[in-house]
Amino acid sequence: IKFKTLSCSFNAAAKEVAVEILSAQGWTVEVSELYALKFEATVTTQDIIGEVKNADHFRYAEETKLAWEAGKLSDDITGEQRELTEANLIIIQFPMYWFTVPAIMKGWMDRVLTLGYAYSQEKRCSQGIFKETKAMLSFTTGSHESMFSANGINGDINVTLWPLQNGILHYCGFQVLGPQIFWALSHIPTEARGTMLEGWRKRLQVVEAEQPLYFAPMDCFDREKGFQLKPEVSEKHAAKEFGLTVGTHLGKLLPLNNQIKAGV
């Protein structure tokens, strides 16, 4: 298991619980503490050892793909990629900032999940490179759960999570487990925080058996028509009340908790 974490008080406690429980079950747990590593969050030409192919019109994705193929990515990137390749579960632990991951965590995603290594035109989504690997977001929020509801001021948490869980994790092929969310940490008593950690502890004891969230598989889409849903798929769901997923909703109601719980 690979653990990407930002150890900020409660997030550090959640990480420690995970390391304890998973290690006790026989998992080999590797932790990357990005702040302690002083992990670089910005993509630059320094991510490539030696000269780039086209310095005048630098394109990061293409240049890092060539560097990955040639073994010329920077040491911090190749080290993270090596550990990620060996993992069968990755847990990304963080405090939610502005409805997404902090900059340093986004920088890890930008720099480590490079073209060629983590995805390609042929290998992505349900046919992705990491289709045998599970991934999970575990994070704290400043807002109460009610504020992230369909009627809440922040909007539906399922919509908030779609770019991260579909656009990054699922896009690279990961089997995405439902997120572990620790709500409104700064607004609850100490006892409630302990209860949250106990719930996390219990979940981790059976996490290996969890089923992933649903995303429409690649074969539902027509490559020749701009990756639109195939007519037969659309027709099959024409009479249904809910869309396929939060993103591929067919103009229908969003499937309830599609980005929170498996089987919906």
N, C-alpha and C positions, 0 to 999 in steps of 0.2 A: 504494500500500500504506500502511496506517495501522498504526503500531506503538505500543501501549500498554505502558509499561514501568515497572518499579521498579528503578532502577539500584543494585543491591546487589552489589558485587564481581563474582562470576561472572555474574550476570544482566546486568550492564553489559557484560561481555565478549561474552555471547551476543547482546546487542542490537547491539553494534558489528560483529560478524561479519555479522549479517543486513543491516545498513545497507550494509556494504561489498559483499557479494555481490549483493544485489538492485539496488543502484545501478549496479553494473558491468554488469548485464543490461538496463539501460535503464528500470528501475522508478523512479518518483518516490516517494521514501520520506519520510513525515512521522512524526516521533517526538513523542509526548506523554510526558514524564517527570513522572509525577504528583507525586512528592515535590518536585521542583524547582518545579513549578507551585503547590505547596502546595494541591493540589486538595482541596476540601471533601468530606469523606466522609459527612457527615450530611445527611439530607433534612430540610429545614425550609421554612417559609413564605418564607424569604429567596430560595428558588429561583424565586419568582414576583415579577415586577415589578408593583407596584401592589397593589390590593386583591384578596383572594380572594373567591370566590363565597359560601362558607359558612364563616366563621371559627369559628362555634360548634361545627360538626361537620366539622372539616377532614379531607378525604380526599385524600391526596397524589396518587394516580393520576388521579383525576377532575379535580383542580384543575390539575395540570401539563398534562393533555390540553387543557384550555381555554386555558391560558397558551400552549402550543405553537401552537395554532390562531390565537391572537391576536398571536403574535410577542412574548410577554411573559415568556418564560423568561429566567433570568439569563444574563449574557454568557458565563460559563464553560461553561454547559451548551450554549448555542446554538453556541459555537465548536467544541466537541467534536462535536456533531451534524453540523455542516456538513462537517467533515473526514471523519467516518465515512460520510456519504452519498456522498462522492466516491471512497471507497476501493473497490477490488475484492478486496482481501485485508487482513484485520486479524490481527495477531499480538499476543497478550497475553502479555507476559513478566513472570514474577514468581517469588518464592520461595514455596513452599507453606507456609502457616501453618495449623496445626491442621486439616489435611486439606482446606483450601480456599484461596481467595485472601486476601491481607491486607486489612484493613479499608478502606484507601484505594482499593484496586482494586474491592472490592465496592461502595464508595460511588460509584465511577465508573459501574458497571453500574446501580445503583439510580437515579442522577440523570440519566444520559444516555439510557438505554434506556427512555424514557418512553412511556406509553400514547398511542397515536395516531401518534407518531413511529416507534417501533420495533415495535409490535405492536398488534393490535386483535382483537376477537372474530372478525371475518371474515378477518383476515390474520395468520396465525400458523403455526408449524411448517412443514410442507412447502409451505404456501401463504402463507408469511410475507413481510413487507415486504423482508427482506434475502435473498431466495431466490437472487439473482444474485451474492451476495457470499460469499467464502470467509473462514473464521475458524479460528484455530488457537491452542491453549494451548501455551505453552512455559515450562517451570518447573523449578525445582530442588527436591530433597527433602532432608530430613535423614536419612531411612531408606534402607536398601538395598532393591533391587528385590524380593528374596526376602521381605521383610517385608510387601510389598504384593501378595502372591500369594493364591490361593484358600486356601492352608494357612498363610498368614502371620499374624502377630499384628495387623497393621494391617488385614487384610482385602483383598479383591480390588480392585486399582486401578481396574478397570472400574466397580465399584460406587461408589467414591469420586468418579469423574469424572462419573457420570450427572447429578447435580444441576446442575453447571456446563455440561456440553456439551449435555444435553437440555433442562434446565429454564430455561436462559438463552439460550445461543447458538442451538440448534435452534428453540427456542420463537419467537425473533425471525426465524426463517427462514434463518439463515446455513447455508451448506454447511460443515459442520464437518470439518476435516481432522484426521487422527490427531495426538495431542499429541506434542510433543518433550519428553522427560523426561530430565533430568540427575540421575541417582540419587546420593544419599549424598555430596554434595560435601565435607562436612567429614570424611569417613572414607576418602578415596582420595588417592593421591599426585598430585603436580603433573602427571606425565606422563599419567596417566589423564584428567585434566581437559583436557589438550591434545588427547587422542584424541577426547574427547566433542565438543569444538569443531570438530574436523576433520570428524566425522560430520555435525554441524549444517551445516557449510559445504557439504558434498556434497549434502545433502538440499535445501538452498535453491536449488541450481543447477538443480533439476528440479521445484521445488515447484509451478510453474504447471500441470504436467500431472497432479498428484495428484488422485485421486478421493476424494470425501468419505466419511465414515462413514455407516453405514446407520441410519436411524430409520424406524419405521413411518409411512408417509404418512397424511395426514389422511383420505383417502378409505377407509382401512381401518376407520374408526370411525363409529359411528352417533350423529349429533348428537341425534336425538330420544330416544335411550336413554342419555343421560348420557355420551356419547362412549365407550361400550363398543365393543370389537372387534365388527365385524359377524359374524354367525353363519357366513357363507361363508368368512371369513378364518380363524376359529377352526377350522372343519372341515378346511380345507386343511392346517393345521399340526397337526392332532390326532395324527397318527402319527409326527410328527417328534420327534427326541430333544431338540432344543434349542428354547428359546423364540424369539420374534421378535427381541427386544433385551434388554438388561440390565434395563430397567424393565418392558417388556411381555413377560414371560417365560412367561405362561400356566401358571405352576406347574411349569414344566419346568426342566431344567438351563439355566444362563445360557450364551448363545452365547459361545464363547471369544474374548476380545480384541475384543468388539464395540465398545468405546469406545477401542480402541488402534489398530486396523488396519482399513482399508477392505476391503470384500469379504467380511466375515464376519458 
